[in-house]
Every structure is written in structure tokens, then in C-alpha cells.
Amino acid sequence: MNLTSRFQRSWAIVKLCLSVLTRNKSLLAFPIVTFVFSIFVLMLFLAPLALTPTGHTPFEREHWEQIGGKFFSRQSAPNGSKMEVSSQTPQGWAYWVVLYLGSMFVVTFANVAFYHEILSALRGGDASVLRGLSFAATKWKSILLWTLLAGAVGIIIKTIEQKFSFVARFIASLIGAAWSIASIFVIPILVENESANPVEALKKSALILKQTWGETIIGYAGLVLGNLTVFVLSVVIILGSIFFGVSQELILLPVIISAAWLMVVFAYAYTMGVVSQIYRGALYLFASQQFVVSGFTPELFSAAWKEKKK
């Protein structure tokens, strides 16, 4: 298949995902739900720190310096210089781990709700934020266990990247990339699988990749091409407005044009982020159940996946 045909199929897939989103606009609310949940967890952890009595108000720098002293300790540099380095105290490390796992839990919870409604929409049903959240609540055990497994892996990789040599950090980054690829279908599997075993979910996700290895995911190529086009247009429009505004002594013109265009770019990026999740859901249904979403064809998916030769 030549490059032109690949991008034609790529754009066809993107348009089909957009049509699913057009019929189920409530899917656009889920990234906002995820953001709100994340902010809630962050505020939940910051509130006790802000209210800790230190003799200063939370709006004073001294308050946060005293709080920081409980989480970070200062000591002389190991080379004997007068410089000081800071390191996390056990209390600080425990606080960061709990915050990390709490944030991961609510994000996974929101994503399970999101994918439950994506799969419903792809199967011809409707999408509902409240129904998705209600379903995710019934999967709290699966979400918790996956959070603990994924969180442990993430913490180990982060620790290696921070404390070991360049070679170890490079290996850790490779492990992180492999983990991300292997777990690409874990969320829809958590939605549809009755088992709460996170290792089983990871194995099933990796098995789908093994059976239908995505050598070239054409739909994502279309999204990348679209992002590149928007980036180029952004540079042209913003620089053009600046040069024109300066030449015509209209200082506010480039500011107004740039602000308006940035709003357009944000709306595009937001929409395409949801579209990419819809595409992943369609791939999951095709790869795991041979279910072809209405409007899609097996030929479109064959452009995105190459069957592994046995």
C-alpha cells in the first residue's frame, strides 16, 4: 500500500470516529470529569498541609517552608563541597506515594467509566456520564488492584531513573515504553472482564497485541498528520499576524488573532484526544471479538493491524 492510500484510509478512520463522537457528544465530558477528579484528589492532599498549624497563614512563605522541612531534609553534598542537596524524608516519600496512587486510582476510575460508554457507543448504543460513573463504581476492586500494580511499576521505574546511572535510566525508559504498549488495552479489558486480577488483564492486553500485532496503526498516523498540520498553521497564522500588526501599527491585532487561534487549537486537541480513545476502543472490539463497528470495514482495520504470521 502506497503512502497516499495509507493516509486516505487513515483519514477515513478519523472521520468514522468523529461520526461516533458526533452522535454521542456526552463523551466529550469525560476528560473534564477526569480533570475534576484529579483536582479533587490534589486538594484533598493539600488541604491538611495548608491547615497544619505553623504559626503562619497558608498565604505566607514561612508556612510552606516549615511544611517542606517535614518532607525534605538538607545535607552536605557527598563531594565535600559547601553546597547542600535535598532529599525526601520517609514521611515525604510516603506522602508522595499515597498521592501518586490516589491520583492514579481516580484517573483509572474515570477512564473505566469513559471506556464503558465508548464501547456502548461503538456498539450502537448511547453514552451517559452518570451511567459510566455508576458502572465504574461497581469495578472499584479491579480499579484498585490495577492501580496498585501499575503504581508499583511506575514507582520502580521512576526510582531507577532518579537514582541510577544513565544506562540504568535508559533501560528503565525502555521498560516503561514496553509497559505502556503491553497495557494499551487494559482499561477496556477491565470494563468487560469479570475478573479483578490485574495480571490477567495485562496478559490479555499483551495477548491481543501478540495475536494482531499493530505494526502500523494507521488511524494514529492520521491524528499525527492532523496535529502536524495544525502546528504548521499555528506558526504561519501567529507569525503572520505579528508581522502584519507591527507593519500596520496595530498592536492588539496579533494578540486578538493569536488568542482566538489558540482557542481553536485547544478545541481541536481536546476533540482529537477523545477521537483517539474512540479509535482505540474500536480496535479493541475488532482485535478481541472480531466486532466491526458500524461504518468501519475489515479492510480499514487491516490497514491498522497486521496479523501475526504463525
SEFIMI-538321 format. One record per residue (C-alpha): x, y, z; residue in one letter; residue number from 1; chain. Coordinates in steps of 0.25 Angstrom, whole numbers, plus 5000, padded with zeros to 4 digits. Each point is the difference from the previous one (the first is absolute). Example, Ala and Ser with C-alpha at 12.3 -4.5 7.8 and 13.67 -1.06 7.14 Angstrom:
PT, xx, yy, zz, aa, i, ch
PT, 5049, 4982, 5031, a, 1, A
PT, 5006, 5014, 4998, s, 2, A
END
This chain:
PT, xx, yy, zz, aa, i, ch
PT, 5000, 5000, 5000, m, 1, A
PT, 5006, 5014, 4996, n, 2, A
PT, 5001, 5011, 5009, l, 3, A
PT, 4988, 5008, 4994, t, 4, A
PT, 4991, 4988, 5002, s, 5, A
PT, 5004, 4998, 5014, r, 6, A
PT, 4997, 5015, 5004, f, 7, A
PT, 4987, 4998, 4992, q, 8, A
PT, 4996, 4989, 5009, r, 9, A
PT, 5005, 5007, 5012, s, 10, A
PT, 4991, 5012, 4997, w, 11, A
PT, 4988, 4990, 4998, a, 12, A
PT, 5002, 4994, 5014, i, 13, A
PT, 5001, 5014, 5006, v, 14, A
PT, 4988, 5005, 4994, k, 15, A
PT, 4992, 4987, 5004, l, 16, A
PT, 5005, 5002, 5014, c, 17, A
PT, 4995, 5015, 4999, l, 18, A
PT, 4987, 4995, 4996, s, 19, A
PT, 4999, 4991, 5012, v, 20, A
PT, 5003, 5012, 5009, l, 21, A
PT, 4990, 5009, 4992, t, 22, A
PT, 4989, 4990, 5004, r, 23, A
PT, 5005, 4999, 5014, n, 24, A
PT, 5004, 5014, 5004, k, 25, A
PT, 5000, 4996, 5015, s, 26, A
PT, 5013, 4993, 4998, l, 27, A
PT, 5007, 5014, 4999, l, 28, A
PT, 4996, 5002, 5015, a, 29, A
PT, 5009, 4988, 5005, f, 30, A
PT, 5014, 5007, 4999, p, 31, A
PT, 4994, 5012, 5008, i, 32, A
PT, 4995, 4989, 5011, v, 33, A
PT, 5014, 4995, 5000, t, 34, A
PT, 5006, 5014, 5002, f, 35, A
PT, 4990, 5003, 5011, v, 36, A
PT, 5002, 4987, 5008, f, 37, A
PT, 5015, 5002, 4999, s, 38, A
PT, 4999, 5014, 5006, i, 39, A
PT, 4991, 4995, 5011, f, 40, A
PT, 5011, 4990, 5004, v, 41, A
PT, 5010, 5011, 4999, l, 42, A
PT, 4992, 5009, 5009, m, 43, A
PT, 4997, 4988, 5009, l, 44, A
PT, 5015, 4999, 5003, f, 45, A
PT, 5004, 5014, 5000, l, 46, A
PT, 4989, 5004, 5010, a, 47, A
PT, 5006, 4994, 5012, p, 48, A
PT, 5013, 5006, 4997, l, 49, A
PT, 4994, 5014, 4998, a, 50, A
PT, 4993, 4998, 5014, l, 51, A
PT, 5012, 4995, 5008, t, 52, A
PT, 5003, 5010, 5011, p, 53, A
PT, 5013, 5006, 4998, t, 54, A
PT, 4998, 5014, 5006, g, 55, A
PT, 4998, 5006, 4986, h, 56, A
PT, 4989, 5000, 4990, t, 57, A
PT, 4999, 4991, 4988, p, 58, A
PT, 5003, 5013, 4991, f, 59, A
PT, 5013, 5002, 5007, e, 60, A
PT, 5013, 4994, 4994, r, 61, A
PT, 5005, 4997, 5014, e, 62, A
PT, 4988, 4990, 5002, h, 63, A
PT, 5004, 4992, 4987, w, 64, A
PT, 5015, 5000, 5004, e, 65, A
PT, 4996, 4994, 5013, q, 66, A
PT, 4991, 4990, 4993, i, 67, A
PT, 5011, 4997, 4990, g, 68, A
PT, 5010, 4997, 5012, g, 69, A
PT, 4992, 4988, 5004, k, 70, A
PT, 5001, 4994, 4986, f, 71, A
PT, 5014, 5004, 4995, f, 72, A
PT, 5013, 4999, 5008, s, 73, A
PT, 5012, 5008, 4996, r, 74, A
PT, 5014, 4995, 5001, q, 75, A
PT, 5014, 5003, 4995, s, 76, A
PT, 5004, 4995, 4986, a, 77, A
PT, 5007, 4987, 5000, p, 78, A
PT, 5012, 5006, 4993, n, 79, A
PT, 5004, 5008, 5013, g, 80, A
PT, 4996, 5014, 4994, s, 81, A
PT, 4992, 5010, 5007, k, 82, A
PT, 4988, 4998, 4991, m, 83, A
PT, 4988, 4994, 5007, e, 84, A
PT, 4991, 4989, 4993, v, 85, A
PT, 4985, 4997, 5004, s, 86, A
PT, 4994, 4986, 5001, s, 87, A
PT, 4987, 4995, 5004, q, 88, A
PT, 4997, 4996, 5014, t, 89, A
PT, 4993, 4986, 5002, p, 90, A
PT, 4987, 5009, 5003, q, 91, A
PT, 5002, 5007, 4987, g, 92, A
PT, 5002, 4988, 4993, w, 93, A
PT, 4988, 4993, 5006, a, 94, A
PT, 4991, 5013, 4997, y, 95, A
PT, 5005, 5000, 4985, w, 96, A
PT, 4997, 4985, 4998, v, 97, A
PT, 4986, 5002, 5006, v, 98, A
PT, 4997, 5012, 4992, l, 99, A
PT, 5005, 4993, 4987, y, 100, A
PT, 4992, 4987, 5003, l, 101, A
PT, 4987, 5009, 5003, g, 102, A
PT, 5002, 5008, 4987, s, 103, A
PT, 5002, 4987, 4992, m, 104, A
PT, 4987, 4994, 5006, f, 105, A
PT, 4991, 5011, 4997, v, 106, A
PT, 5006, 5002, 4986, v, 107, A
PT, 4998, 4985, 4998, t, 108, A
PT, 4986, 5001, 5006, f, 109, A
PT, 4996, 5011, 4990, a, 110, A
PT, 5006, 4992, 4988, n, 111, A
PT, 4992, 4987, 5003, v, 112, A
PT, 4988, 5009, 5000, a, 113, A
PT, 5004, 5006, 4987, f, 114, A
PT, 5003, 4987, 4993, y, 115, A
PT, 4987, 4994, 5005, h, 116, A
PT, 4993, 5011, 4993, e, 117, A
PT, 5009, 5000, 4988, i, 118, A
PT, 4998, 4985, 4998, l, 119, A
PT, 4985, 5002, 5001, s, 120, A
PT, 5000, 5011, 4990, a, 121, A
PT, 5008, 4991, 4990, l, 122, A
PT, 4990, 4989, 5002, r, 123, A
PT, 4989, 5009, 4995, g, 124, A
PT, 4995, 5005, 5014, g, 125, A
PT, 5000, 5013, 5006, d, 126, A
PT, 5010, 5006, 5010, a, 127, A
PT, 4998, 5006, 5014, s, 128, A
PT, 5009, 5006, 5010, v, 129, A
PT, 4992, 4996, 5012, l, 130, A
PT, 4999, 4985, 4995, r, 131, A
PT, 5014, 4999, 4998, g, 132, A
PT, 5004, 5005, 5014, l, 133, A
PT, 4990, 4991, 5006, s, 134, A
PT, 5006, 4988, 4992, f, 135, A
PT, 5014, 5004, 5004, a, 136, A
PT, 4995, 5000, 5015, a, 137, A
PT, 4997, 4985, 4998, t, 138, A
PT, 5014, 4998, 4995, k, 139, A
PT, 5007, 5006, 5012, w, 140, A
PT, 5007, 4987, 5004, k, 141, A
PT, 5006, 4998, 4986, s, 142, A
PT, 5004, 5015, 4999, i, 143, A
PT, 5007, 5000, 5014, l, 144, A
PT, 5008, 4987, 4997, l, 145, A
PT, 5004, 5005, 4986, w, 146, A
PT, 5004, 5014, 5007, t, 147, A
PT, 5009, 4992, 5010, l, 148, A
PT, 5007, 4992, 4989, l, 149, A
PT, 5002, 5012, 4990, a, 150, A
PT, 5003, 5009, 5011, g, 151, A
PT, 5011, 4991, 5005, a, 152, A
PT, 5006, 4998, 4986, v, 153, A
PT, 5000, 5015, 4998, g, 154, A
PT, 5006, 5003, 5014, i, 155, A
PT, 5011, 4990, 4997, i, 156, A
PT, 5003, 5006, 4986, i, 157, A
PT, 5000, 5014, 5006, k, 158, A
PT, 5010, 4996, 5011, t, 159, A
PT, 5009, 4993, 4990, i, 160, A
PT, 5000, 5013, 4991, e, 161, A
PT, 5003, 5009, 5012, q, 162, A
PT, 5011, 4992, 5008, k, 163, A
PT, 5008, 4992, 4990, f, 164, A
PT, 5009, 5002, 4988, s, 165, A
PT, 4997, 5004, 4986, f, 166, A
PT, 5000, 4985, 4995, v, 167, A
PT, 4990, 4996, 5011, a, 168, A
PT, 4991, 5012, 4997, r, 169, A
PT, 5000, 4997, 4985, f, 170, A
PT, 4996, 4985, 5004, i, 171, A
PT, 4989, 5006, 5009, a, 172, A
PT, 4995, 5008, 4989, s, 173, A
PT, 5000, 4988, 4991, l, 174, A
PT, 4992, 4992, 5010, i, 175, A
PT, 4990, 5012, 5002, g, 176, A
PT, 4998, 5000, 4985, a, 177, A
PT, 4998, 4985, 4999, a, 178, A
PT, 4990, 5001, 5012, w, 179, A
PT, 4992, 5011, 4993, s, 180, A
PT, 4999, 4992, 4988, i, 181, A
PT, 4996, 4987, 5007, a, 182, A
PT, 4990, 5007, 5008, s, 183, A
PT, 4993, 5008, 4989, i, 184, A
PT, 4987, 4992, 5001, f, 185, A
PT, 5000, 4997, 5015, v, 186, A
PT, 4989, 5011, 5002, i, 187, A
PT, 4989, 4994, 4990, p, 188, A
PT, 5004, 4986, 5006, i, 189, A
PT, 4997, 5005, 5014, l, 190, A
PT, 4987, 5005, 4995, v, 191, A
PT, 4996, 4986, 4993, e, 192, A
PT, 5007, 4990, 5009, n, 193, A
PT, 4994, 4995, 5012, e, 194, A
PT, 5013, 4996, 5007, s, 195, A
PT, 5006, 5011, 5009, a, 196, A
PT, 5014, 4993, 4998, n, 197, A
PT, 5009, 5012, 4994, p, 198, A
PT, 5011, 4990, 4995, v, 199, A
PT, 4989, 4993, 4992, e, 200, A
PT, 4996, 5013, 4994, a, 201, A
PT, 5014, 5003, 4996, l, 202, A
PT, 5002, 4986, 4994, k, 203, A
PT, 4987, 5002, 4992, k, 204, A
PT, 5004, 5013, 4995, s, 205, A
PT, 5014, 4995, 4996, a, 206, A
PT, 4994, 4988, 4993, l, 207, A
PT, 4991, 5009, 4991, i, 208, A
PT, 5013, 5007, 4996, l, 209, A
PT, 5007, 4986, 4997, k, 210, A
PT, 4988, 4995, 4992, q, 211, A
PT, 4998, 5012, 4992, t, 212, A
PT, 5012, 5008, 5001, w, 213, A
PT, 4998, 5015, 4996, g, 214, A
PT, 5012, 5002, 4991, e, 215, A
PT, 4995, 5013, 4995, t, 216, A
PT, 4987, 5006, 5007, i, 217, A
PT, 4995, 5008, 4988, i, 218, A
PT, 4990, 5007, 5008, g, 219, A
PT, 5010, 5006, 5009, y, 220, A
PT, 5008, 5004, 4988, a, 221, A
PT, 4988, 5008, 4996, g, 222, A
PT, 5000, 5007, 5013, l, 223, A
PT, 5014, 5003, 5000, v, 224, A
PT, 4999, 5006, 4986, l, 225, A
PT, 4989, 5009, 5004, g, 226, A
PT, 5008, 5004, 5012, n, 227, A
PT, 5011, 5004, 4991, l, 228, A
PT, 4991, 5008, 4991, t, 229, A
PT, 4994, 5008, 5012, v, 230, A
PT, 5014, 5003, 5005, f, 231, A
PT, 5005, 5005, 4987, v, 232, A
PT, 4987, 5008, 4998, l, 233, A
PT, 5003, 5006, 5014, s, 234, A
PT, 5014, 5004, 4997, v, 235, A
PT, 4995, 5007, 4987, v, 236, A
PT, 4988, 5007, 5006, i, 237, A
PT, 5007, 5005, 5013, i, 238, A
PT, 5012, 5005, 4993, l, 239, A
PT, 4992, 5006, 4988, g, 240, A
PT, 4991, 5007, 5010, s, 241, A
PT, 5012, 5006, 5007, i, 242, A
PT, 5007, 5004, 4988, f, 243, A
PT, 4987, 5006, 4994, f, 244, A
PT, 4997, 5007, 5014, g, 245, A
PT, 5014, 5006, 5001, v, 246, A
PT, 5000, 5005, 4986, s, 247, A
PT, 4986, 5007, 5001, q, 248, A
PT, 5003, 5004, 5015, e, 249, A
PT, 4988, 4992, 5004, l, 250, A
PT, 5006, 4994, 5013, i, 251, A
PT, 4987, 4994, 5005, l, 252, A
PT, 4997, 4993, 4987, l, 253, A
PT, 5011, 4989, 5002, p, 254, A
PT, 4995, 4998, 5014, v, 255, A
PT, 4986, 4998, 4996, i, 256, A
PT, 5003, 4991, 4989, i, 257, A
PT, 5010, 4991, 5008, s, 258, A
PT, 4990, 4999, 5011, a, 259, A
PT, 4989, 4996, 4991, a, 260, A
PT, 5008, 4990, 4993, w, 261, A
PT, 5005, 4994, 5013, l, 262, A
PT, 4986, 4997, 5004, m, 263, A
PT, 4998, 4993, 4987, v, 264, A
PT, 5012, 4992, 5002, v, 265, A
PT, 4996, 4996, 5014, f, 266, A
PT, 4986, 4996, 4995, a, 267, A
PT, 5007, 4992, 4989, y, 268, A
PT, 5010, 4993, 5009, a, 269, A
PT, 4988, 4997, 5010, y, 270, A
PT, 4991, 4994, 4989, t, 271, A
PT, 5012, 4992, 4994, m, 272, A
PT, 5003, 4994, 5014, g, 273, A
PT, 4986, 4995, 5001, v, 274, A
PT, 5001, 4994, 4986, v, 275, A
PT, 5013, 4993, 5003, s, 276, A
PT, 4993, 4993, 5011, q, 277, A
PT, 4988, 4996, 4992, i, 278, A
PT, 5010, 4994, 4989, y, 279, A
PT, 5007, 4992, 5011, r, 280, A
PT, 4986, 4995, 5004, g, 281, A
PT, 4997, 4996, 4986, a, 282, A
PT, 5013, 4993, 4998, l, 283, A
PT, 4998, 4992, 5013, y, 284, A
PT, 4986, 4995, 4996, l, 285, A
PT, 5005, 4996, 4987, f, 286, A
PT, 5013, 4993, 5005, a, 287, A
PT, 4994, 4993, 5012, s, 288, A
PT, 4986, 4997, 4995, q, 289, A
PT, 5001, 5002, 4985, q, 290, A
PT, 4989, 5010, 5002, f, 291, A
PT, 4999, 5010, 4988, v, 292, A
PT, 4994, 5013, 5004, v, 293, A
PT, 4989, 5006, 4991, s, 294, A
PT, 5007, 5008, 4989, g, 295, A
PT, 5013, 4993, 5002, f, 296, A
PT, 5005, 4989, 4991, t, 297, A
PT, 5009, 4988, 5002, p, 298, A
PT, 5009, 5007, 4989, e, 299, A
PT, 5002, 5012, 5008, l, 300, A
PT, 5004, 4992, 5012, f, 301, A
PT, 5010, 4992, 4992, s, 302, A
PT, 5007, 5013, 4996, a, 303, A
PT, 5002, 5002, 5015, a, 304, A
PT, 5003, 4986, 5004, w, 305, A
PT, 5009, 4990, 4994, k, 306, A
PT, 4996, 4986, 5004, e, 307, A
PT, 5012, 4993, 5006, k, 308, A
PT, 5005, 4989, 4992, k, 309, A
PT, 5000, 4986, 5007, k, 310, A
END
